[in-house]
Amino acid sequence: MVHTFVYRHKGNPLYFVWDIESGSLYNVDDVAFLCAKKRYGLLSAEEEKAFSDSDKKDVSEINASFDELEGEGALNAPPLIKEFKKRTGAVKAMCLHICHDCNLRCEYCFASGGTYNTPRDYMSAEVGKKAIDFLISNSGDIKNLEVDFFGGEPLMNFDVVKQITAYAKEEAAKKGKRFSFTMTTNCLLLNEEAGNWLNEEMDNVVLSIDGRESVHNEVRHTVSGKNAYPAIVRNSLEFRKIRGDKKYYVRGTFTAKNLDFTEDVIALNDLGFDQISMEPVVLPEEDPMAITRLHIDRIKAEYDRLAEVYLERRKGGKWFNFFHFMLDLDHGPCIHKRLTGCGAGTEYLAVSPTGEIYPCHQFVGRSEYLIGNVGEGILNPEVRERFSGYTVLKKAHCADCPAKYYCGGGCAANALNFSGRPDGQYEVGCELQKKRMEVSLAIQFIERNGL
């Protein structure tokens, strides 16, 4: 299957032909672009006229080149894989909800102020240790295991985080396993002591900041309504110094109120951050901050704008990575990840503060998706069985999508919220994913060729 797209770099069009199955990317001229679209049934009525005016000799030579590429399996390649065996056994990663409480009240929070619509529970060390035992005993032959400390705000239960981490390392050593740890924090409690400990123990740290102060303050504030931005920036920058070259990234959220989110990325980079993500908010359509279909064209244009800023800054002293532009064309995810995405409900599970197990952090508190608990283990295997079947091969809306192998079928929680089914479609998310993939491919080409 073939996908074609145009990217404008410094005002000049770059024409691309992308083979979805083989992962081959071709930069072509305007005539070859039209030939590819004609060959694969992608021409618009306007383009049909332009194609008919093309030099017939050029068209013949181009099609001969396309014939050769097809013969090599590098263009219009057959499906990467037609069948996929369900995997519901081994668990590789767990998200531990260290507490259902938070010291911020973000207006767009999907977790209802960090509570997930449950009591403001705090995970005990005992529950956390049982979660580690569950993960180890259900990991099969997998040696490298992952634990994400999440909330709410996990630093509000920091002592328990430290106890769980120490226990996990001890048990891993006994069982021939290794843990990698991640924490997501809003930085309000990220003092020097916490920063030094996180730097030593966490393989990755996610710092939650929304960009410009005005944007941040409009949607994120303390429980008492105070401006938290200065403290958050101060704490996060101090941690950035401590962190050095170790893995971290700043994760922001944009809403309908700041569709010019390139400015927020610039603001974060100007502060001194070089690993940045800016995620579109996911809210019901009636919410004034929600990203809807009406915003798609505007957001696509903003990704183009961000890409040009990104390319320019990476040439100089303000080099940075943007999470959604980091596409690995040479290796990329394994076939399992390409078809299943995050692995929610199968190799990835989430644990509530009181020990209940769910498919992922966004399903916590939804009783119909309860899988079991860390004390008794898997009680409802049918939930995992259902999630194991949620692959791009089973989702009709993924069949012809050019981004399917880099998306894995999308977020099950978002699909549930917008279609009523975990294997349904969140259309806005799909459109933005496709655009980010196109921009990422263009960036790869531009940087590799020094344009």
HELIX and SHEET records of a PDB file:
HELIX    1   1 ASP A   30  ARG A   39  1                                  10    
HELIX    2   2 ALA A   45  SER A   52  1                                   8    
HELIX    3   3 LYS A   56  GLY A   71  1                                  16    
HELIX    4   4 ALA A  125  SER A  137  1                                  13    
HELIX    5   5 PRO A  154  ASN A  157  5                                   4    
HELIX    6   6 PHE A  158  LYS A  175  1                                  18    
HELIX    7   7 GLU A  192  GLU A  201  1                                  10    
HELIX    8   8 GLU A  213  VAL A  219  1                                   7    
HELIX    9   9 TYR A  229  ARG A  243  1                                  15    
HELIX   10  10 ALA A  256  ASN A  258  5                                   3    
HELIX   11  11 THR A  262  LEU A  271  1                                  10    
HELIX   12  12 ARG A  293  HIS A  295  5                                   3    
HELIX   13  13 ILE A  296  ARG A  313  1                                  18    
HELIX   14  14 PHE A  323  PHE A  325  5                                   3    
HELIX   15  15 ILE A  335  THR A  340  1                                   6    
HELIX   16  16 HIS A  361  PHE A  363  5                                   3    
HELIX   17  17 SER A  367  TYR A  369  5                                   3    
HELIX   18  18 PRO A  381  SER A  388  1                                   8    
HELIX   19  19 ALA A  396  CYS A  398  5                                   3    
HELIX   20  20 LYS A  404  CYS A  407  1                                   4    
HELIX   21  21 ALA A  412  SER A  419  1                                   8    
HELIX   22  22 GLU A  427  ARG A  448  1                                  22    
SHEET    1   A 3 VAL A   2  HIS A   9  0                                        
SHEET    2   A 3 ASN A  12  ASP A  19 -1                                        
SHEET    3   A 3 LEU A  25  VAL A  28 -1                                        
SHEET    1   B11 ASN A 321  PHE A 322  0                                        
SHEET    2   B11 GLN A 275  PRO A 280  1                                        
SHEET    3   B11 TYR A 248  PHE A 254  1                                        
SHEET    4   B11 ASN A 204  SER A 208  1                                        
SHEET    5   B11 ARG A 178  THR A 185  1                                        
SHEET    6   B11 ASN A 144  PHE A 150  1                                        
SHEET    7   B11 ALA A  93  HIS A  97  1                                        
SHEET    8   B11 TYR A 348  VAL A 351  1                                        
SHEET    9   B11 GLU A 356  TYR A 358 -1                                        
SHEET   10   B11 GLY A 372  ASN A 373 -1                                        
SHEET   11   B11 GLY A 377  ILE A 378 -1                                        
END                                                                             
